[in-house]
Amino acid sequence: MFNLEIVTLARLLIDEARERSLRIVTAESCTGGLVSGAICSIPGASDVFERGFITYTNRAKQEMLGVPGDLIADLGAVSEPVARMMAEGALEASNAHLAVAITGVAGPGGGTRMKPMGTVHIATARSNQRIVHTEHFFEEETREGVQLAAVQAALQALRDRMV
């Protein structure tokens, strides 16, 4: 289902989280649950995976993760502040220690000159630590390509927060 690199990252993530007794939560928009799916494709994921939020619409981001509607209206759902709020909201709405949030433009439509297809914001939050954000401009030519690149980046971002 997922390529070898994604499966390997997910397996390493689970092993590292298990060693540190950390539970993980995801908040996904443009990936539609693929990060959760990659994690849960690995046997033993239930040892560390707490839950996943698929917040594809702006309303879902507001209702499930507490992202303020005026923030989305002012900056757009595909923005650093929204990704940060999604990660923070997922952490607060779960029993997890580590969260990843993704919001972006997977395409092929929906992009703008300022936020073209492939623009993806990823934020990670960890209990009692600062939120870390990265912005990506994936140059894949298909929706699936952008989504899989975002999944890979999100899994790596989670691993990077283990330390």
N, C-alpha and C positions, 0 to 999 in steps of 0.2 A: 504494500500500500504506500509506504514512504520510502524514499531512497536511503541508501546505506548510511550516508552522512547524518541524516536526520535521526535514523534509528540509533546510531552510535551515540549521538549527542543525548538523546532521550535516555538511553541506558546509563550513560555516565551520570547524567543529572539525577536519576533515581538512586543510583548507588551512593553518590555524594550526599544527597539529601538524607538518605537513610543513615549514613555514618554520622551525620550531624544532628539527627533527630529533628529535621525540619519538614514542615508540611507546606505544600505549594497550592496556590490558587491562580487561576488565569482569568483575565477579562479581555475578551476578544471582540473585535468588530470586523475588520476586513478579512480576517482569517476564518471567521465563522465556526470556530471550535476545532480547527486543525491542530493547534498547539496542544490542546487537551487530548485530542485523538492520538497525536504522536506519543505523548506521555503514556496514555492508557493502552497503547499498543504493546507496551513492554510488560511482561509478567512481573508481578510484584509492585506495580505502580500504586496499588492501594495502600502500600506502606507509607507513601509520602504525598500522594495527590489527594487534596481535600475536596476541591470542587472547581467548576469552571462556570464563568458567566459569559454567555454569548449576547452581547449588547449591540446588535447590528443597527438599531435605530437610535436616533437622538433621545427619544422618549425612554427607551430601555436604559440608556446610559444614565439618565436622570433618576428613573425609578429604582433601578437595581443597584447602582453604584453611587448615587448621590451627586452626580456631576451637575452643577448649576446650569439651568437652561439658558440664562443670559450669557454665560461663558461660551457655550456652544454657539449661540446666536452671534456673539461678537467676534469670535476667533475661528469658528467652524469646528466641526468634530475632528477633523484631521489637523491637530495642532499639539504642540508640546504641553500646554496647560491641561488640555483635555486628557491626554495620555497619562499625565501625572495624577490627575484626579481619579481616573479610572483605576490605576494601580492602588492608590490610597483607599479608594472606596471598596475595592475587592478585598483588601487586607482587613478592613474594618468589618465587612459583612461576612467574614468567614472565621474559621479557627486556624487559619494558616499563619505561617511565619514569614513567607516569601511570596510576593505576587509579581506577575508580569501582565502588562496591558499593551494592547496593540490597536492602533487606529490608523487607517490609511486609505489609499486609492488603489485598489487592485486592478481596476480597469475592466474591459477596455474603455468604457465610458466613465463619466463622473469626474474626470480630471479637469484642471484649469491650467492656465499659463503659470500661475503662482504655485499650484499644487498638482503637478502632472501625474499621470499614471505611474505607479512605482514609488510614490511618496508614502513613507510609512514612519510613524512615530512609535517607539517602543519605550516603555517606562517600567522600571522594577522598583518595588518597595519591599523593605524588610523591616520587621518590628524594631522600633527604637533606633532606626538609622535613616539617613537621608534618602530621598527618591533619586534614582539615576535615570536620565533620559538620553536616548540617542535618536537621531533622525537619519533615515536611510532613503536613498534614491536608487531603487532597484531598476535595472535596465532590461529586465526580462521582457519578452515580447508578448507574453500571454498572461491572462489573469491567474492561471494555475502557477505559472512561473513566479509571479510576484508573491502569491500566497505562500508557496513553498520556501522562497527566499526569506520571507518574513518569519515563517515558522523556525527555520534554521537560526536566524538572528535572535529570535526570542528565547530559544533553548540555550543558546550561548550566553545571552544576557543573564538568564537565571543561574547558569553555572558560574558566571563571573561574580555573582553576588553571594556565592557560598562562602567565600573567604572572610 
